[in-house]
Amino acid sequence: AETKLSAAAAERSYVVAALERILVDYDHGLDKAWQMLVFSTAADVCIEADRLKDDLKRAADSYQPMARTVKELLPRAQGISRRLAKAALRLEAFASFLRGQLAVNSGRSFPEVEDEEIYNSLFDSILMQYYKLVVTEHDELAYNVIPTLQDSIVQSFTPVNQTSEINLLFLNVGESAKLGFTTLWSILRFRTQALRIFVLGDAAGIEDWKANLRLLENSGKMEYLKALRFEYLDFTQHRNFQIFMREYPSDCDVNEIGEALLARFICHDLLPPDVHRVIAMDLADVLVLDDIKDLWAQFDTFEAHHVFAAAHITALSHVNGGLALYDLTRMKASNWTSIALKAARDGFERRHDCIHDQSLMNTIHLHRPRSDGLSPMKTLPCRWMLVPATDWQMFWNSPEMVLPEVRERRRYPGLVSASHFEVYCPDPLDLLSGWTFLLSTSDTKRRLRTMSLLKGNQPLTQCSRDGTAGFVHPRDVPRSRCCECGEKVSLVHIPGDMKQWAFVDILFRYHSPFTDWQEKELQTSLTRKLWQKETRFAEQSRAIQESAGKMAELYGGEICFKRDEKRCCTAHNSLRKEPKVLYKTLNMKPLPPPFRLEVDSTAVADGHLLIGAGPWNSAEIVFGANGGTFSAIRWLSEGSYTSLTAFDGSPQKDASPSKTWKVQVELEEDGRLGVRHGLAEWGFYVPDNF
């Protein structure tokens, strides 16, 4: 690859394409090939970025008409920006691939792999320099070159239609208005219609909003922004809201911010009677990149049973409350306040999920009994809510699991420019890089390759269906219920602790009307802790771990991780034709008794569990010997067995046919080795001499 750096673009592209074909068609476990690919991808696009800057300089020096420059160079700049983002993604994925490979090969969990080990493997200083260069070049295009080219052909002032108004509902509690104005500013850049804005807050929040509005007016930044009026509502003093909270389930753990969000959910009881429709939107972590009039037009697509509209984010397996369209007339007609209270009670009974408006939305839409009829929620088109998740990657939202250099530079690969995001769909290599370190045999690699090719070449992603939280295949729903790969999005939302990534702060600082933006200021926003509190983080971690386990189970291989105080491993193994039992070793750390093992297996017979120091000194439990009819415990020492006890039964008998069976094995301090499965409990006291 290095010898091709000075070659023509077509030759460099050939090198990259050849490496891609090697990994996809030959062996996607070749770590050196991965290294060469990410290096070649980065080097190739950096050269193209340099040539673009040279051409921009020549156009400026020759006084070429701006319209001609934009026509020739803007599409090229956008294309190079996409490729730079792709190069950054591949470099980041390779570092994660190396962490996974080091963990699996040494029998450790991911967090136990030190960053220094990754630097000392194949992610050397040259790769790191290229990674930093790729990110620098991408920032230059995304925040400088492309916006400059676009602004040169766009009118600085967009005519506003003042014959009708769009109603917006914002929430401001305490001193958070400065951040919130970033969202409003993004709306004002593209809107073509008059706005009536309701600021819902407590006394401090309303005063803070007014104070920041005066700052902008005095700075001259709003003098040309006409057709904009504000109305203020203190929800804490509103009688209808006070009644609502008295009737709200007292067991729900609702804090101050949660109360404000619940007030937004019953806006039909709070807003003036002449308001029939309203768009409710989070502030500070939302950017609107298109004309809000197009979002308002979604009301005209409501069917008879729709009361509100929101986005179903399948990557996060929930409906997101950061944007909602409320039809207040239908809310009043359907006795919406009673529906909200019932959803709170149902959500609490299901999983104590009733802390804010998003909790109620999910209960109403995703956990709705069939007897309640059609859902009142219309799912918004994909372009009106992009949450920049790379959910095909393990630990995609865990900064502590990536290199520190990545932590400060990682960005969503669909970021083309500060005002241009696209839906990014992983290609087969993206999918392979996330999981191939788990696999060891040619058959399992072939199956993973097939899966990656099928999923990585689909034109649609993130499909949703009423009543289904997670993955939905594109063939099972209309095209309109999916995101189209490469689709330009109109709204970007960064929920909860996704704000911890450095690129988010840079992005929102760019859009802020204030110049005194502090570093990592976005992490002080109201909703920074709501989306993924400790319980939600635990649920997300469990979901990722289960996905990894299923991947290892389906395609073969081994994966270990920590869950609370437990250490969990998944491995693929099978009995050989020869009589000798060959064990799959899981390098669990030695533990003194008492300890407990929980084992899930699909072995229909002769499941062997060895506890100890391998064939030299260990206890072996055989589940389902003699065709699945009985079980036994024996001692293995220097290759020979000593029978200790047997049991007339097996966990395979307890389980349904072709189902996973489960056992619990406990070793007590007094030497009792106990086994539990189904209703059976048996075991043996391991003698002292063993």
C-alpha positions in Angstrom: 0.0 0.0 0.0 2.8 2.4 0.8 4.3 2.1 -2.7 1.0 3.2 -4.2 0.7 6.5 -2.3 2.1 8.6 -5.1 0.1 6.6 -7.8 -2.9 7.8 -9.7 -6.2 7.8 -7.9 -7.5 4.8 -9.9 -4.5 2.7 -8.9 -4.9 3.7 -5.2 -8.5 2.8 -5.4 -7.5 -0.6 -6.9 -5.3 -1.3 -3.9 -8.2 -0.5 -1.5 -10.7 -2.6 -3.5 -8.3 -5.5 -3.6 -7.8 -5.5 0.1 -11.6 -5.3 0.6 -12.1 -8.3 -1.6 -9.4 -10.3 0.3 -11.1 -9.7 3.6 -14.6 -10.3 2.3 -14.0 -13.3 -0.1 -10.8 -14.9 1.3 -10.3 -14.6 5.1 -11.8 -11.8 7.2 -9.6 -12.8 10.1 -6.4 -11.6 8.6 -5.3 -8.8 11.0 -2.5 -7.6 8.7 -4.9 -7.2 5.9 -7.2 -5.2 8.1 -4.2 -3.0 9.0 -3.3 -2.5 5.4 -6.9 -1.7 4.4 -7.4 1.0 7.1 -4.0 2.5 6.3 -4.6 2.6 2.5 -8.2 4.0 2.9 -6.9 6.8 5.1 -3.8 7.6 3.0 -5.9 7.6 -0.3 -8.6 10.0 0.9 -6.0 12.4 2.6 -4.3 12.8 -0.8 -7.7 13.6 -2.4 -8.4 16.1 0.4 -5.1 17.9 -0.3 -5.8 18.0 -4.1 -9.2 19.5 -3.3 -7.7 22.3 -1.3 -5.2 23.0 -4.1 -8.0 23.3 -6.6 -9.9 25.6 -4.2 -6.8 27.9 -3.9 -6.3 27.9 -7.7 -10.0 28.9 -8.2 -9.6 31.8 -5.7 -6.3 33.0 -7.2 -7.8 33.0 -10.7 -10.9 34.9 -9.5 -13.1 32.2 -10.9 -16.8 33.0 -10.5 -18.1 31.6 -7.2 -21.1 29.9 -8.9 -18.7 27.9 -11.2 -16.5 27.0 -8.2 -19.4 25.8 -6.2 -20.8 23.8 -9.1 -17.5 22.1 -9.7 -16.1 21.6 -6.2 -19.0 21.4 -3.7 -20.1 17.9 -4.8 -16.5 16.8 -4.8 -16.0 18.2 -1.3 -19.0 16.4 0.0 -17.9 13.2 -1.5 -14.4 13.5 0.1 -16.1 14.3 3.4 -18.0 11.1 3.2 -14.8 9.2 2.5 -12.9 10.8 5.3 -15.7 9.9 7.8 -15.5 6.4 6.4 -11.8 6.3 6.9 -12.1 7.5 10.5 -14.7 4.8 11.1 -12.5 2.1 9.8 -9.5 3.2 11.9 -11.7 3.3 15.0 -13.2 -0.1 14.2 -9.8 -1.6 13.7 -8.7 -0.5 17.2 -11.9 -2.1 18.6 -11.2 -5.2 16.5 -7.7 -5.5 18.1 -9.1 -5.0 21.6 -11.6 -7.8 20.9 -9.0 -10.1 19.4 -6.6 -9.5 22.4 -9.4 -10.2 24.8 -10.6 -13.4 23.1 -7.2 -14.8 22.5 -6.2 -14.4 26.2 -9.6 -15.3 27.7 -10.1 -11.9 29.2 -13.0 -9.5 29.1 -12.8 -6.3 27.0 -12.2 -3.9 29.9 -9.2 -6.0 31.0 -7.3 -5.2 27.8 -5.0 -2.2 28.3 -4.8 0.6 25.7 -1.0 0.1 25.6 -1.5 -3.5 24.3 -3.4 -2.1 21.3 -0.7 0.4 20.6 1.9 -2.4 20.8 0.0 -4.7 18.4 -0.9 -3.4 15.0 -2.3 0.1 15.8 1.1 1.7 15.7 2.1 5.4 15.7 1.8 5.7 11.9 -1.9 4.6 12.0 -2.6 6.9 14.9 -1.0 9.8 13.0 -3.2 9.0 10.0 -6.3 8.8 12.2 -5.6 12.3 13.6 -5.0 13.6 10.1 -8.2 12.1 8.8 -10.2 13.7 11.6 -8.5 17.1 11.1 -9.2 17.0 7.3 -12.8 16.0 8.0 -13.3 18.8 10.4 -11.9 21.3 7.9 -14.4 20.2 5.3 -17.4 19.8 7.5 -17.1 23.0 9.5 -15.3 25.4 7.0 -15.0 24.5 3.4 -18.4 23.0 2.7 -20.4 25.6 4.7 -18.5 28.4 3.0 -19.3 27.0 -0.4 -23.0 26.5 0.5 -23.4 29.9 2.0 -22.0 31.6 -1.1 -25.0 30.4 -3.2 -27.7 30.6 -0.5 -29.7 33.7 0.3 -28.6 35.2 3.7 -32.2 36.2 4.3 -35.1 33.8 3.6 -38.6 35.4 3.1 -41.0 34.4 5.8 -44.7 33.8 5.2 -46.6 35.6 7.9 -50.1 34.7 6.9 -50.1 31.6 9.2 -48.1 30.4 12.2 -46.4 27.2 13.2 -46.8 26.5 16.9 -43.7 25.3 18.8 -43.5 24.1 22.4 -40.2 24.4 24.2 -39.3 23.4 27.8 -36.9 25.5 29.9 -36.3 24.7 33.6 -33.7 26.6 35.6 -30.8 28.2 33.8 -30.6 26.3 30.5 -31.9 28.7 27.9 -28.5 29.5 26.5 -28.1 26.0 25.3 -31.7 25.8 24.2 -31.3 28.8 21.8 -28.9 26.6 19.7 -31.9 24.5 18.7 -34.1 27.6 18.0 -31.3 29.1 16.0 -31.1 26.0 13.8 -34.8 26.3 13.2 -34.6 30.0 12.2 -31.9 29.3 9.6 -34.2 27.3 7.4 -37.8 28.3 8.4 -40.1 30.0 5.9 -43.1 30.5 8.1 -44.0 32.6 11.1 -43.5 30.9 14.5 -45.6 31.1 17.7 -43.4 29.7 20.5 -44.6 28.6 23.8 -41.9 28.4 26.5 -43.1 26.0 29.2 -41.0 26.3 32.4 -40.8 27.2 36.0 -40.3 30.8 37.2 -36.5 30.6 37.0 -36.6 29.0 33.5 -39.0 31.6 32.1 -36.9 34.5 33.4 -33.7 32.8 32.1 -35.2 32.5 28.6 -36.2 36.2 28.6 -32.7 37.2 29.8 -31.0 35.3 27.0 -33.4 36.6 24.5 -32.5 40.2 25.5 -28.8 39.4 25.1 -29.4 38.3 21.5 -31.6 41.3 20.7 -29.0 43.7 22.2 -26.3 42.0 20.1 -28.2 42.7 16.9 -28.5 39.0 16.0 -32.3 38.9 16.1 -33.2 42.3 14.6 -33.8 40.9 11.2 -35.7 37.8 12.5 -39.3 39.0 12.3 -42.5 36.9 12.5 -41.5 35.4 15.8 -43.5 35.7 19.0 -43.1 34.1 22.5 -45.7 33.2 25.1 -44.7 31.9 28.6 -46.4 29.3 30.8 -45.3 28.4 34.3 -46.5 24.8 34.5 -45.7 24.5 38.2 -48.5 27.1 38.9 -51.0 25.7 36.5 -54.1 24.2 38.2 -54.5 21.4 35.7 -51.0 20.2 36.1 -51.2 20.3 39.8 -54.3 18.1 39.7 -52.5 15.7 37.2 -49.5 15.3 39.5 -51.7 14.6 42.5 -53.3 11.7 40.6 -50.0 10.5 39.2 -48.8 7.2 40.7 -46.8 8.2 43.8 -44.5 5.2 43.4 -43.1 6.6 40.2 -39.6 8.2 40.7 -40.3 11.5 39.0 -37.8 14.3 39.5 -38.1 18.0 38.6 -37.1 17.5 35.0 -39.5 14.5 34.8 -42.4 16.7 36.0 -41.6 19.3 33.3 -41.6 16.6 30.6 -44.9 15.2 31.9 -46.4 18.7 31.7 -45.4 18.7 28.0 -47.2 15.4 27.6 -50.5 16.9 28.7 -50.0 20.2 26.8 -53.7 20.1 25.8 -54.6 21.0 29.3 -52.1 23.8 29.6 -51.9 25.7 26.3 -54.5 28.4 25.2 -57.7 27.1 23.7 -57.0 28.6 20.3 -54.0 26.2 19.9 -55.1 23.0 18.0 -51.7 21.6 17.0 -48.2 22.0 18.4 -44.7 20.6 17.8 -42.9 19.8 21.1 -39.2 19.6 20.9 -36.2 19.1 23.2 -33.8 21.9 23.4 -30.0 22.0 23.4 -29.6 18.4 22.0 -31.7 18.8 18.8 -30.6 20.4 15.5 -33.2 21.1 12.8 -31.5 21.1 9.4 -34.6 21.7 7.2 -37.7 23.9 6.9 -39.9 23.3 10.0 -42.9 23.8 7.7 -42.2 20.3 6.2 -42.4 18.8 9.7 -45.7 20.7 10.4 -47.1 19.1 7.2 -46.9 15.7 8.9 -50.1 16.6 10.7 -51.9 16.3 7.4 -50.8 12.6 7.2 -52.5 11.6 10.5 -55.0 8.9 10.2 -58.2 8.9 12.2 -56.8 7.1 15.2 -53.6 9.2 15.5 -53.3 11.6 18.4 -49.6 12.4 18.3 -46.5 11.6 16.3 -43.0 10.7 17.4 -40.0 8.8 16.2 -39.4 5.1 16.9 -35.7 4.6 17.2 -35.2 0.9 16.7 -31.4 1.1 17.3 -32.3 2.0 20.9 -35.4 -0.1 21.0 -37.7 2.7 22.1 -39.9 5.6 21.1 -38.0 8.8 21.6 -39.7 11.7 23.3 -37.3 14.4 22.1 -39.8 15.4 19.3 -43.5 15.0 19.2 -46.4 16.4 17.2 -49.5 16.8 19.3 -53.1 17.2 18.0 -54.6 19.0 20.9 -58.2 18.7 19.6 -57.9 14.9 19.4 -56.2 14.8 22.8 -59.1 16.5 24.4 -61.6 14.4 22.6 -59.9 11.1 23.7 -59.6 12.1 27.4 -55.8 12.1 27.0 -55.1 12.9 30.6 -56.8 9.7 31.7 -54.8 7.8 29.0 -51.6 9.3 30.4 -52.4 8.3 34.0 -53.2 4.8 32.9 -50.0 4.5 30.9 -48.1 5.6 34.1 -49.7 2.9 36.2 -49.1 0.2 33.5 -45.5 1.3 33.0 -44.8 1.1 36.7 -46.3 -2.3 36.9 -44.3 -3.5 33.9 -40.9 -2.2 34.8 -41.2 0.9 37.0 -41.0 2.9 33.8 -43.1 6.1 34.4 -40.5 8.8 35.0 -41.3 11.1 32.1 -43.2 11.6 28.8 -41.0 9.1 26.9 -41.9 6.4 29.4 -45.6 6.9 28.7 -45.1 7.1 24.9 -43.4 3.7 25.0 -46.1 2.1 27.1 -48.9 3.5 24.9 -47.2 2.5 21.6 -44.9 -0.5 22.1 -46.6 -2.2 25.1 -50.2 -1.7 24.1 -52.6 -4.6 24.7 -54.3 -5.7 21.5 -57.7 -5.1 23.2 -56.9 -1.4 23.3 -57.0 -1.2 19.5 -54.7 0.8 17.2 -51.9 2.9 18.6 -52.6 6.6 18.8 -49.0 7.3 17.8 -48.0 7.9 14.2 -44.4 7.0 13.5 -42.5 10.0 12.0 -40.5 9.5 8.8 -36.9 8.6 9.4 -35.5 11.9 8.2 -37.2 13.7 11.1 -35.2 12.0 13.8 -31.7 10.8 13.4 -30.0 9.5 16.5 -26.4 9.1 15.4 -26.0 5.5 16.7 -23.6 3.0 15.3 -25.4 0.1 17.0 -23.8 -2.6 14.9 -20.6 -2.0 16.9 -20.0 -3.4 20.3 -19.8 -0.8 23.1 -20.6 2.0 20.5 -21.6 4.4 23.3 -19.0 3.5 25.9 -16.1 6.0 25.7 -14.2 4.1 28.4 -13.9 1.2 25.9 -12.0 3.1 23.2 -8.6 4.6 22.9 -8.3 8.1 24.4 -7.5 9.6 21.0 -10.7 8.1 19.6 -12.7 9.3 22.6 -11.8 12.9 21.6 -12.3 12.6 17.9 -15.0 10.0 17.2 -18.0 11.2 15.1 -21.0 9.8 13.4 -19.9 8.5 9.9 -23.0 10.1 8.3 -21.7 13.6 9.2 -21.1 15.3 5.8 -21.0 18.9 7.1 -22.2 20.8 10.1 -25.7 21.2 8.4 -25.7 18.0 6.4 -26.2 14.6 8.0 -27.1 11.4 6.2 -28.3 8.0 7.3 -25.2 5.8 7.5 -25.6 2.1 6.8 -22.8 -0.3 7.6 -21.3 -2.1 4.7 -20.2 -5.8 4.9 -16.7 -4.8 6.1 -18.1 -2.6 8.9 -20.1 -5.6 10.0 -17.3 -8.1 9.7 -14.8 -5.9 11.6 -17.2 -5.8 14.6 -17.5 -9.6 15.1 -14.8 -11.5 13.2 -12.5 -11.7 16.2 -15.0 -14.1 17.8 -14.7 -16.8 15.1 -12.2 -19.6 14.6 -13.5 -22.1 12.0 -13.9 -21.8 8.3 -17.6 -22.7 8.5 -18.5 -20.0 11.1 -16.5 -17.5 9.1 -18.5 -18.4 6.0 -21.8 -17.9 7.8 -20.7 -14.5 9.2 -19.6 -13.5 5.7 -23.0 -14.4 4.3 -24.8 -12.5 7.0 -22.6 -9.4 6.5 -23.1 -9.4 2.7 -26.9 -9.7 3.1 -27.3 -7.1 5.7 -24.5 -4.8 4.5 -26.0 -4.5 1.0 -29.5 -3.7 2.0 -30.8 -0.3 0.9 -33.0 0.1 4.0 -32.3 0.1 7.7 -33.9 0.9 11.1 -37.3 -0.4 10.1 -40.1 -0.1 12.7 -43.5 -1.7 13.4 -46.1 -0.8 15.9 -45.8 -3.0 19.0 -42.2 -4.2 18.2 -39.4 -2.5 20.0 -36.3 -4.0 18.3 -35.2 -5.2 14.9 -37.8 -5.5 12.1 -36.7 -6.8 8.7 -37.4 -4.5 5.7 -39.4 -7.1 3.9 -42.0 -7.2 6.7 -43.0 -3.5 6.6 -43.7 -0.8 4.0 -40.7 1.1 2.7 -42.0 4.3 4.5 -41.4 2.6 7.9 -37.6 2.3 7.2 -34.7 4.6 6.8 -33.1 4.8 3.4 -29.3 4.4 3.4 -27.7 7.7 2.4 -30.9 9.7 3.0 -30.4 13.3 3.9 -31.9 13.9 7.4 -33.8 17.0 8.6 -33.4 16.7 12.3 -30.5 15.3 14.5 -31.1 14.4 18.1 -28.3 13.6 20.6 -30.1 12.0 23.6 -28.9 11.5 27.1 -25.2 10.6 27.6 -24.5 10.4 23.9 -23.5 14.0 24.5 -20.3 12.8 26.1 -18.6 12.4 22.7 -16.4 15.4 21.8 -17.8 15.8 18.3 -21.2 16.6 19.7 -19.9 19.6 21.6 -18.1 20.9 18.4 -21.2 20.5 16.3 -23.5 22.4 18.7 -20.9 25.1 19.3 -20.9 25.7 15.6 -24.7 26.2 15.6 -24.9 28.3 18.7 -25.8 32.0 18.4 -23.5 32.7 21.4 -19.8 33.2 21.1 -18.9 32.3 24.8 -19.6 28.6 24.4 -17.6 26.6 27.1 -15.9 23.3 26.4 -18.3 20.4 27.0 -21.1 22.8 27.8 -23.6 20.5 26.2 -23.1 18.0 28.9 -24.9 20.3 31.3 -28.2 20.2 29.4 -31.4 19.1 31.1 -31.8 15.7 29.5 -28.1 14.6 29.8 -29.0 11.9 32.4 -32.6 11.0 31.5 -32.1 8.9 28.4 -29.7 6.4 29.9 -29.8 6.4 33.7 -28.0 3.6 35.6 -30.9 1.1 35.0 -31.1 1.9 31.2 -27.3 1.7 31.0 -27.4 -1.8 32.6 -30.2 -2.8 30.1 -28.2 -1.5 27.2 -25.0 -3.4 28.4 -27.0 -6.5 28.8 -28.5 -6.2 25.3 -25.0 -5.7 23.8 -23.7 -8.7 25.7 -26.6 -10.9 24.7 -26.1 -9.9 21.1 -22.4 -10.8 21.3 -23.3 -14.1 23.0 -25.9 -14.9 20.3 -23.3 -14.0 17.6 -20.7 -16.3 19.1 -23.4 -19.1 19.5 -24.7 -18.7 16.0 -21.3 -18.4 14.2 -19.0 -20.2 16.6 -16.2 -18.7 18.7 -15.9 -17.3 22.2 -16.8 -14.1 24.0 -16.4 -13.2 27.7 -17.8 -10.1 29.5 -18.7 -8.9 33.0 -22.2 -8.5 34.2 -22.6 -7.0 37.6 -20.4 -9.2 39.8 -20.6 -12.1 37.3 -18.2 -13.1 34.6 -20.0 -14.6 31.6 -18.5 -16.5 28.6 -20.1 -18.0 25.5 -18.3 -20.6 23.5 -19.0 -23.1 20.6 -18.1 -26.7 21.0 -19.3 -30.1 19.9 -18.5 -33.8 20.6 -16.0 -35.5 18.2 -16.5 -38.9 16.7 -13.5 -40.2 18.6 -14.2 -41.4 22.2 -11.8 -38.8 23.8 -13.6 -35.7 25.1 -12.0 -32.4 24.0 -12.9 -29.4 26.1 -13.3 -25.8 25.1 -11.3 -23.9 27.7 -12.8 -20.7 29.2 -10.1 -18.9 31.1 -12.1 -17.8 34.1 -10.1 -16.4 37.0 -9.5 -18.9 39.8 -12.1 -18.5 42.6 -12.1 -20.0 46.1 -15.3 -21.6 47.2 -18.1 -20.8 47.6 -18.9 -19.9 44.0 -21.7 -20.7 41.6 -21.8 -21.4 37.9 -24.9 -20.9 35.7 -24.7 -23.0 32.5 -26.9 -22.8 29.4 -26.3 -25.4 26.7 -28.0 -26.8 23.6 -26.2 -30.2 23.8 -28.9 -32.9 23.4 -26.8 -35.4 25.2 -23.3 -35.8 26.8 -22.7 -32.3 27.9 -19.4 -32.2 29.8 -18.5 -29.5 32.3 -14.9 -29.6 33.8 -14.1 -27.4 36.8 -10.6 -27.2 38.0 -7.1 -27.3 36.5 -7.8 -29.2 33.2 -7.1 -32.9 32.9 -4.7 -32.9 35.8 -6.9 -32.2 38.8 -10.6 -31.4 38.1 -14.2 -32.3 38.9 -16.3 -33.3 35.8 -20.0 -33.2 35.6 -21.6 -35.1 32.7 -25.2 -34.0 31.8 -27.3 -36.4 29.8 -25.0 -39.4 29.5 -26.3 -42.6 27.7 -28.4 -40.7 25.3 -29.6 -38.0 27.7 -30.9 -40.4 30.4 -28.7 -39.8 33.4 -26.0 -37.5 34.8 -22.8 -38.1 36.8 -20.0 -36.4 38.7 -16.5 -37.8 38.5 -13.0 -36.8 39.3 -10.4 -36.4 36.6 -6.7 -36.7 37.6 -3.8 -37.2 35.2 -6.1 -38.5 32.5 -7.9 -41.1 34.6 -11.5 -40.9 36.0 -12.8 -41.7 39.5 -16.6 -41.9 39.7 -18.1 -40.0 42.6 -21.9 -40.1 42.2 -24.7 -40.4 39.6 -28.2 -39.1 39.1 -31.1 -40.8 37.3 -32.1 -37.8 35.3 -30.7 -34.9 33.2 -31.4 -31.3 32.4 -32.0 -32.3 28.8 -35.1 -34.2 30.0 -36.4 -31.1 31.8 -36.1 -28.9 28.8 -38.4 -28.8 25.8 -37.1 -30.6 22.6 -34.5 -28.5 20.7 -34.4 -25.9 23.5 -31.6 -24.6 25.6 -31.3 -26.3 29.0 -30.0 -24.6 32.1 -28.2 -25.8 35.2 -26.8 -24.3 38.3 -23.6 -25.7 39.9 -22.5 -24.6 43.3 -19.3 -25.5 45.2 -19.6 -24.7 48.9 -16.9 -24.1 51.4 -17.5 -27.5 53.1 -16.9 -29.2 49.8 -20.4 -29.9 48.6 -20.7 -29.8 44.9 -24.4 -29.2 44.2 -26.3 -29.4 40.9 -29.8 -27.9 40.2 -31.9 -28.2 37.0 -35.7 -28.1 36.8 -37.1 -29.4 40.1 -34.1 -31.7 40.6 -31.3 -31.0 43.1 -28.4 -33.5 43.6 -24.7 -33.5 44.2 -21.8 -34.9 46.2 -19.3 -33.9 48.9 -15.9 -33.7 47.3 -13.5 -35.7 49.6 -10.6 -33.8 51.1 -8.1 -35.9 49.3 -9.6 -34.6 46.0 
